[in-house]
Amino acid sequence: MKKLLLILAVGLLFQTGYAQNKDKKWGVGIGAGAYYGNTLEGTGVATEFYLSRYLSRSFDLMLLNNLGLGNNKVSSTMDYASTFLNLRYKFNNGYIFKENSSIQPYLYGGPGFIIDNDSEGINWDAGLGFKFPVSPSVSLFAEAGFVEGWADDDLQTRPNTESFWKGVGGVEIAFGKAKDTDGDGVPDRKDDCPNTPQGVPVDKNGCPIDTDGDGVPDYKDDCPTEAGEIALNGCRDSDGDGVADKDDDCPDTPGVKELAGCPDSDGDGVADKDDKCPDTPKGYKVDKNGCPYDRDGDGIVDEEDDCPTEAGPAENNGCPVVAPEFDAVLFGFDKSSLTSSAKAGLDDVVETMKKHKEFSVELYGHADEVGTEKYNMDLSERRANAARSYLIEKGISSSRIIKVVPLGKSQPVAPNNTEEGRAKNRRVEFELVK
């Protein structure tokens, strides 16, 4: 039996206690016990009822009523009735014992008024008590006290000088609603974060839960289970580029925010991982693959192409080569053999065609009006073929000589009524084409 009592006592000492406090500021107590009168030395039943109001962690104000009944030295059933305005000092004020201590001692005392059989008057009481919280609203109490009358003939018509001892026990019920500004279930006096938004889960201290402990509460944390940076809403940034890993397409390589955290070595706006031309010079406009534009497809990028919309060779800075015009080579009267002057003219054509492989040539033979039409047609053909043979001899492929056209005397370039004019009409003309 003694072991059981010891276990119960230890349990009471270590359990969390509750009592009238800042959250539940009002309390009602009711109890009963015994009293002993010092004058008549009689004993009786003492009843107690009180209303208390929390003032601070250390003090409560109490309106206390006692009745003395069944005194064995008094003939009447009720011996006395007394009302006190007491101040209760609590030792569980956080300075001596914890506020939620399971055993809560207190002192009380104050003035009162007593009606005691044929006398009445001012009196006072003082005592020691203990409360034993059993729930957030209910406590048991036990106390012992002394009551003394205050006799003053000048102030009282029937002075009372009775004094007695009393001991009572009972139950106190605390009531009232704790102030909880943010409605999170933690009263303001215990709430370290009293302005938490409605509906946000909180811990025992009333602060928003921070699962990963990174200083960003879960309701604001985009990565609530992984510690991260406050500036990134609680998310990690492994490469330190200012882009959270969850948004970073290259989480292990520092990059730029505009490219989802990926690097762009040449600064052309295309991430290196997608850039097929990663060494593009600064300032060049590029396509979606990161390569400089070449609108005319001539292999020379627009920024280096003097003619970006017209294809041309690199040696001409990307501009198309304009076919040069050559003077016609001339022939002697009724001749199809090449003169030294004609060969020199053909050498210019050879040089140009060798330099510009994209060109082919068309040859047109002509004659003056001397002779028949048929004869001059044959003569102009022999002259054109003479030029063709010379070009082939000088290394021009026959496949690049795409036309040999005899025109006879049909297209004179000068009047045929003078020797000078007829000399100009005995000719072969060249047209370079692509």
LINBEL-V785450 format. One record per residue. PHI is phi as a letter, one per 40 degrees, with the letter a starting at -180 (999 if undefined). PSI is psi in radians with two decimals (999 if undefined). D_CENTER is the distance of its C-alpha to the mean C-alpha in whole Angstrom. Layout:
BEGIN
PHI | PSI | D_CENTER
PHI | PSI | D_CENTER
END
This chain:
BEGIN
999 | -0.74 | 64
c | -0.68 | 63
c | -0.70 | 60
c | -0.77 | 59
c | -0.68 | 59
c | -0.73 | 57
c | -0.76 | 54
c | -0.70 | 54
c | -0.77 | 54
c | -0.70 | 51
c | -0.72 | 49
c | -0.63 | 49
c | -0.61 | 49
b | -0.12 | 45
c | 2.71 | 44
c | 2.26 | 41
b | 2.75 | 43
b | 2.68 | 43
a | -3.11 | 45
d | 2.25 | 45
a | -2.89 | 42
c | -0.46 | 40
c | -0.78 | 38
b | 1.60 | 42
c | -0.26 | 44
b | 2.57 | 47
a | 2.58 | 49
b | 2.26 | 53
b | 2.52 | 55
a | 2.38 | 58
a | -3.12 | 61
a | 2.79 | 64
a | -2.44 | 66
b | 2.76 | 70
b | 2.82 | 71
b | 2.08 | 74
c | 2.29 | 76
c | -0.50 | 78
c | -1.00 | 81
c | -0.11 | 82
f | 0.60 | 81
c | 2.79 | 80
b | 2.71 | 77
a | -3.05 | 75
c | 2.27 | 71
b | 2.29 | 69
b | 2.72 | 66
a | 2.40 | 63
a | 2.32 | 60
a | 2.74 | 57
b | 2.21 | 54
b | 2.70 | 52
b | 2.19 | 49
c | 2.25 | 46
b | -0.77 | 46
a | -3.11 | 44
c | -0.41 | 44
b | -0.42 | 47
b | 2.48 | 49
b | 2.64 | 50
b | 2.33 | 53
b | 2.37 | 55
b | 1.87 | 58
b | 2.34 | 60
b | 2.26 | 63
b | 2.51 | 66
b | 2.41 | 69
b | 2.14 | 72
b | 2.56 | 74
g | 0.61 | 77
c | 2.29 | 78
c | -0.07 | 81
b | 0.01 | 83
b | 2.45 | 82
c | -0.56 | 84
c | 2.71 | 81
c | -0.82 | 78
c | 2.15 | 76
c | -0.80 | 76
a | 2.84 | 74
b | 2.28 | 71
b | 2.47 | 68
b | 2.32 | 65
b | 2.59 | 63
b | 1.72 | 60
b | 2.69 | 58
b | 2.23 | 56
b | 2.14 | 54
c | 2.18 | 52
b | 2.27 | 50
c | -0.36 | 50
c | 1.01 | 46
b | 0.16 | 45
g | -0.23 | 42
c | -0.69 | 45
b | -1.01 | 47
b | 2.81 | 46
c | 2.62 | 42
c | -0.60 | 42
c | 0.47 | 41
d | 2.58 | 44
c | -0.31 | 46
b | 2.14 | 50
b | 1.59 | 50
c | 2.70 | 53
a | 2.77 | 54
b | 2.59 | 57
a | 2.80 | 58
i | 2.78 | 61
i | 3.03 | 62
c | 2.80 | 65
a | -2.98 | 66
b | 2.37 | 69
b | 2.48 | 71
b | 2.03 | 74
b | 1.62 | 77
f | -1.92 | 80
c | 0.20 | 82
b | 2.83 | 80
a | 2.83 | 76
i | -3.07 | 74
c | 2.44 | 71
a | -3.07 | 70
a | 2.82 | 67
b | 2.84 | 65
a | 2.63 | 63
a | 3.14 | 62
b | 2.40 | 60
a | 2.95 | 57
b | 2.39 | 55
b | 2.55 | 52
b | 1.61 | 51
c | 2.37 | 47
b | -0.18 | 47
a | 3.05 | 44
c | -0.35 | 42
b | -0.24 | 44
b | 2.33 | 48
b | 2.55 | 50
c | 2.63 | 53
b | 2.71 | 55
a | 2.34 | 58
a | 2.75 | 60
b | 2.43 | 64
a | 3.03 | 65
b | 2.38 | 68
b | 2.35 | 69
b | 2.30 | 72
c | 2.71 | 74
b | 1.93 | 74
c | 2.22 | 78
a | 1.81 | 79
c | -0.46 | 82
c | -0.49 | 81
b | -0.40 | 78
b | 2.34 | 79
c | -0.59 | 82
b | 1.34 | 81
c | 2.53 | 79
b | 2.22 | 78
b | 0.23 | 78
c | 2.46 | 77
b | 2.60 | 74
a | 2.86 | 73
b | 2.58 | 71
a | 2.66 | 68
a | 2.19 | 66
b | 2.79 | 63
a | 2.71 | 60
a | -2.69 | 58
b | 2.46 | 55
b | 2.34 | 52
b | 2.11 | 50
c | 2.50 | 46
a | 2.90 | 45
h | 2.85 | 42
b | 2.26 | 39
c | 2.49 | 36
c | 2.17 | 34
b | 1.49 | 30
d | -0.76 | 28
c | 0.03 | 25
g | 0.55 | 27
c | 0.07 | 25
g | -0.05 | 28
b | 2.05 | 29
d | 2.62 | 31
d | -0.63 | 30
c | -0.34 | 32
b | 0.00 | 31
c | 1.96 | 27
c | -0.23 | 25
b | 1.29 | 22
c | -0.07 | 25
b | 0.51 | 22
c | 2.37 | 20
d | 2.61 | 19
d | 2.40 | 21
g | -0.09 | 21
c | 2.21 | 18
c | 2.43 | 20
b | 2.87 | 21
c | -3.00 | 23
c | -0.33 | 27
c | 0.07 | 26
g | 0.21 | 24
b | 2.58 | 21
d | 2.44 | 17
c | 2.38 | 18
b | 1.50 | 15
d | -0.78 | 17
c | -0.01 | 16
g | 0.53 | 16
c | 0.14 | 14
g | -0.03 | 14
b | 1.98 | 11
c | 2.64 | 12
d | -0.66 | 12
c | -0.24 | 12
b | -0.07 | 8
c | 2.04 | 7
c | -0.26 | 6
b | 1.25 | 9
c | -0.27 | 11
b | 0.11 | 14
b | 2.07 | 13
c | 2.35 | 13
a | -2.72 | 11
b | 2.48 | 10
c | -0.73 | 9
c | -0.35 | 8
b | 0.53 | 5
f | 0.69 | 4
g | 0.23 | 7
b | 2.68 | 7
c | 2.62 | 11
b | 1.51 | 12
c | -0.67 | 15
c | 0.03 | 17
g | 0.51 | 15
c | 0.13 | 14
g | 0.08 | 11
b | 2.13 | 10
d | 2.52 | 8
d | -0.64 | 11
c | -0.37 | 10
b | 0.01 | 10
c | 2.03 | 13
c | -0.25 | 16
b | 1.21 | 18
c | -0.27 | 16
b | 0.04 | 19
b | 2.17 | 20
d | 2.38 | 18
a | -2.72 | 18
b | 2.59 | 16
c | -0.69 | 13
c | -0.39 | 15
b | 0.60 | 17
f | 0.70 | 14
g | 0.20 | 15
c | 2.62 | 18
c | 2.75 | 21
b | 1.53 | 24
d | -0.71 | 27
c | 0.03 | 29
g | 0.52 | 26
c | 0.06 | 27
g | 0.05 | 24
b | 2.17 | 24
d | 2.53 | 23
d | -0.67 | 25
c | -0.35 | 25
b | 0.00 | 26
c | 2.00 | 28
c | -0.16 | 32
b | 1.28 | 33
c | -0.11 | 31
b | 0.50 | 33
d | 2.31 | 34
d | 2.62 | 35
d | 2.41 | 32
g | -0.19 | 33
c | 2.37 | 34
c | 2.40 | 33
b | 2.86 | 32
c | -3.01 | 31
c | -0.33 | 29
c | 0.04 | 30
g | 0.22 | 30
b | 2.51 | 34
d | 2.55 | 35
c | 2.48 | 37
b | 1.38 | 41
c | -0.58 | 42
c | 0.02 | 45
g | 0.47 | 45
c | 0.14 | 47
g | 0.04 | 45
b | 2.08 | 45
c | 2.66 | 41
d | -0.71 | 41
c | -0.32 | 40
b | 0.03 | 44
b | 2.06 | 46
c | -0.31 | 48
b | 1.28 | 48
c | -0.26 | 45
b | 0.04 | 46
b | 2.18 | 49
c | 2.44 | 50
a | 2.84 | 52
c | 2.75 | 53
c | -0.65 | 51
c | -0.25 | 54
b | 0.43 | 54
f | 0.61 | 51
g | 0.08 | 50
c | 2.58 | 52
c | 2.52 | 55
c | 2.19 | 58
c | 2.20 | 61
d | 2.18 | 64
c | 2.72 | 67
b | 2.36 | 70
b | 2.55 | 73
c | 2.55 | 77
c | 2.56 | 79
c | 2.44 | 81
b | 2.73 | 85
b | 2.76 | 88
c | 2.96 | 92
c | 2.20 | 94
f | 0.50 | 94
b | 2.65 | 92
b | 0.11 | 89
c | 2.66 | 89
c | 2.29 | 86
c | 2.94 | 87
c | -0.61 | 86
c | -0.72 | 84
c | -0.70 | 83
c | -0.66 | 82
c | -0.69 | 80
c | -0.70 | 78
c | -0.56 | 77
c | -0.62 | 76
c | -0.69 | 73
c | -0.77 | 72
d | -0.83 | 72
d | -0.75 | 70
c | -0.75 | 67
c | -0.56 | 67
c | -0.56 | 66
c | -0.63 | 64
b | 1.61 | 62
c | -0.24 | 62
c | -0.18 | 60
c | 2.51 | 64
b | 3.03 | 67
b | 2.53 | 70
b | 2.35 | 72
b | 2.33 | 76
b | 2.05 | 78
c | 2.52 | 82
b | 2.84 | 84
a | 2.87 | 88
c | -2.99 | 90
c | 0.03 | 93
c | 2.21 | 96
h | 3.01 | 97
c | 2.90 | 96
c | -0.75 | 93
c | -0.74 | 93
c | -0.77 | 94
c | -0.52 | 91
c | -0.76 | 88
c | -0.69 | 90
c | -0.74 | 90
c | -0.52 | 86
c | -0.73 | 85
c | -0.67 | 87
c | -0.77 | 85
c | -0.70 | 82
c | -0.54 | 82
c | -0.74 | 84
c | -0.69 | 80
c | -0.82 | 78
c | -0.69 | 80
c | -0.74 | 80
c | -0.78 | 76
c | -0.71 | 76
c | -0.56 | 78
c | 0.13 | 76
h | 0.13 | 73
c | 2.20 | 72
c | 2.44 | 71
c | -0.42 | 73
c | -0.30 | 70
c | -0.08 | 69
b | 1.61 | 72
c | -0.27 | 71
a | 2.41 | 74
b | 1.85 | 77
b | 2.03 | 79
c | 2.31 | 83
b | 0.02 | 83
f | -2.38 | 87
b | 0.36 | 88
c | -0.34 | 86
b | 1.17 | 83
c | 2.60 | 85
b | -0.07 | 83
a | 2.81 | 86
c | 2.44 | 90
c | 0.13 | 92
c | 0.08 | 95
b | 2.74 | 95
c | -0.65 | 95
c | -0.73 | 92
c | -0.73 | 90
c | -0.56 | 91
c | -0.64 | 90
c | -0.46 | 86
c | -0.30 | 86
c | 1.60 | 87
a | 2.92 | 84
b | 2.25 | 81
b | 2.66 | 77
b | 2.47 | 74
b | 1.95 | 71
c | 2.32 | 68
b | 2.72 | 65
c | 999 | 62
END
